[in-house]
Amino acid sequence: MYTPFLFSTSETDLHYVLLHKKETEAFPIHWHDEFEITYVNSGELRISINGENYLVKAGDGVIINSGDCHYCFPSKAEITAVLFSPNLLSSASGSEQLVAAVKERLKENAKTTVAWSDDDRKTLLSILSELERLDSGSFSYPLLVRSLLFRLLALLTDDGHARMDKDESIECSKVRDRIGNVFKYIEEHYMESITLATAAEASGYVPTYFSRVFKICTGMTFYDYLTVYRIRKAEILLINTNDSISKVAVATGFSSVKTFDRVFKEQRGISPLKFRKQHTIKSSERKHRKEV
């Protein structure tokens, strides 16, 4: 599904992942706190962000703000993408205000780089290329990553980039306003038992109305979304920790190992154990190539 070069969940480490995919598969609508920037190396990428569809061609990128609802259509596109947490800015003076300002700027800006200058598109590609070339084993690695990500944020929030059409911005706000609190609630409580009623309470709607609104806004049921979210969290733990399968199941809100195993197979086509082994092999192969 994806190949993480680095993904750290520790509060003291980098909250960052760089991935490269040769073909984009369909993925249900989802949301995350990280900023996400995807550059199309070849082919065309079809993506929906906050209910708006975009076709991004080779040489351009798409910018997904923290909190944007998005999903990909099956596409013959080779992409390079970087995701990183707003926590990257936490060490800066006035960090809370800075994070809020960056999110607001990205909310106002266009979602693709189509209107960017050639120089800015080249700069974007250069930053992504530099991130890929970094040696993750070097002492300076985290410093260089942070430096490049700050450069990337500066580029994304540049005053010269086009703003979204006013009507489009209003429509996006409607989508976020309706389900944003629920996404945040899931992010904070996915490891616990979550019911439709508790999620509806977070949205401020009664369960029946919430269920209908959530389906309209996301294209999937609340429980389907919750399952997808938990499986994604489980994948991160399976790849980046040595926790037992049972511990991963509990940590991601599944009632039992048996249920976790069944749902994981339904979502990914293989068992959690096989998924972990596959990515362990890939990680070993990358390490071997670096050493050679």
N, C-alpha and C positions, 0 to 999 in steps of 0.2 A: 504494500500500500504506500508506504513512504520510507525513506531511508534517513534517519536522523544522524547528523554529524555530531551534534551535541544537544542534550536537553537536560538541564539541571533544575531540580525542584527545590533545592536548599535555598533558604532565604539569603545565604551569604554567597551563593554562586550565581553564575549567569543564567538568566531565564531566557533561553535563546535556542532556536533550532534552525538549521539550514538544511534544505532538502532539494533533491533533484529528481524529477520524474520525466520519463519519456512518453507517457501516455496518461491522460487525466481520466479517471473513472468518475462515474456519478457518485455523488455523496449527498445525503439528506441535508436539509438546511440546519445550520448550527451557528453557534456564537461562542466567542472566547474573548478573554480580556486582553490578549496579546494583539499588537499591531502585526499586520501581515502584508507583505509586499511580494508580488509574484511577477516575474519577468518571463515573457514568452520567447524562448530561443528559436523555435521553429513551429510551424503549423498555426492553428488558431484555437484560442481558449474561449469557451462559452461559459459565462458565469452569471449568477443572479445575486445582486446585493440589495438588501432592503426592498425586495419586490421589483427591482429594475433589472432588466437583462442587458448584458454587455457582451460584445464580440471583440476580443482582444487579439490582434494579429502579431506575428513575429516582429520583434524590435520594439514592442511596447510593453508596458506593465500595468498591473491593476493594484490599487491601494485599498486595503480593507482596514477600516478603523477599529479600534477597540470597541466591542459591542455591536458591530454590524452583523446582521443576519445574512448569511450567504450560503450558497451551494453551487457546485460545479456540475455541468452537464458532461456526458461522455465526450471527450475531445481528443483528436489526434494532435496533441500539442506537447512539445518538449519544454518543460518549464524549470526555472530555478526560483525558489521561494525562501523567504526568511521570515520567521516569526520571533518576536521578542516582547517581553513584558514591559509595561509602563514602569515597573519597579526599577528598570535601568536608570531612571531619572531620580530615584529616591535619595541619592547622595548629593544632589544639587541643591543650592540654596533656594528656598521657596518652592520645593519640589511639588507639593500638592497643587499649587497654583500653576506651575509649569505644565504638569501632566494635564490639568484641566484645559489649559490654553492650547496644548498640542492636539488634544482630542477635538476641541471645538474647531480648530483650523482644518483638521482633516475631515470633519463633518461638513464643513462648508466647501472644501475643494472638490474638484471633479474626481471621479473614482478611477479614471484611467490616465495614462500619460500621453494620450493621442495629441492633445493640444500643447504638449511640452516642446521646447526647442530641441533641435538635434543635439546641442551640447549637453543639455540636461539629461537627455536619454542616454547619451554616452557616459555621463557621470554615474548614472544609476547602474549601468552595466559594469562599469569599472569597480564600483564599491562591492557589488555582488561577487565579481571575479576575485577581488582581493580577499574577501571572506572565505571563499573556497580554497584559496591557496595557503591560508594560514596553517601553521603547524600546531595542532592542538596540544602537543607535548612540551612546547616551549614555555619558559617562565613568563614571557611577555604576552602570551596568547590572550588571556582575559583582558589585558589592557588594550591590545590591538583591536579585539572584538568590540569593546565599548567605544573606542575611538571611531571605528568605522560605522557603528550604529548611530552614534551622535551625528556623524556626517550625513548619514542617510535621513535622519529625522530633519536635519536642517534643509536638506534638498526637498523633502516631501512637503514641508511647510513654507516653502519659498513664496514670497509675495507675488511673484510673477506668474504663478500657476493659476489656471482658470478656476473660477468658482462654479459650483453646480447651479443649474437652473433653479430659480426660486420655487417653482411648483414641485420639482423633484425633491428638493430639500424638505419641503413641508410634508410630502407623502412619506419620506423616509422617517421623519420624526414621529408620524402617527404609528408606524410599525413598531418603532423602538418603545414608544410610550406605553403601548398596550402589553408588551411582553417582556420589556427590559427588567422589570422587578422580578419576574419569574425566573429569567435566566440567571440573575444574580443569586436568587434563593437556591437554585439548583447547584450553582457553583459552590455555595457555602455549605450545603446540606446533602449533596449527592451520596455521601457515605452512610447516611441515615435512611430510615424508612420514610419515604415521601409519598403522600397520597394526592389524589386530584383535589381533595378538599383543602389540604394545607397549601398546595400551589395556588389554588384559586384565591385563598386568603391573601397570599403575597401580592396578587394582582389587583386585589380590591373588588373582584367580581364574585358573584355566586358561582358554584361549580358548573352548573349547566351552561351559563352564558360564557364563562371562562373557557370551557371545553370547545365551544363553537368558535370563539374569537381566536384561540390558539391555533386551531386547525386552519382557519382562514388566513392568518398571518404567516404561518410557517409551512403549510401544505402537509403537515403530519400531525398525528395525535400527540397529546402531551406525554403519554406513556412511551410512545415510539421514540420521541425526542430524548426522554430521560434514559432510555435504554442505550441509544446511540452515544449519549454523553458519557455514561458509565463505562461503556466498552472502550471509548477513546482514552479515558483515564486509566483503565486497566492495561491498555497497550503500552502506555508510557511507563507504568510500574514494571511490566513484564520485561521491557527492554532495558530499563535503567536501574533496576534493583535486583537483588537476589532473593527477594521475599518469596515464600512458598506460594503455590497457587491458591491455597486456602486463605492465606493472609491477604493476597491481592483481592480475592472475592469479597472478603469482609470489608476491606478498605475502600471498595468501590460500591458498596451498598447492596450486594447480592445476598439473599437470605441463606444460601448454601452453596457449597462447591459444585454440587450436581446441577443446580440452576445456572450458576455462572458458566460452567462448561457447556451446557446446552445452548444458552443464549449466545455465547461467544462463537460457537460453531455456526449457529444460524446467521450471525452477522458477518463473520469472516471466512467461513468455509473450512476452518481447521480448528483444532483444540488450542487452548491457551498454551499448553506445554509445547506443541509443535510450533506455534507462533514464536515463542521465546527461543527455541532451538534454531529456527531459521534466521532470526536476527542476530543471534550469537555467532553463527557461522559467517554471516555477512560482515559483522564487526571484526571478526578475526581475519577475514580476507582483506579488509581495508587496512588493518594494522600491518599485515604481512607485506602488502604492496608498498606501504610507506617505508618499512624497514629495508626492503629490497632497493 
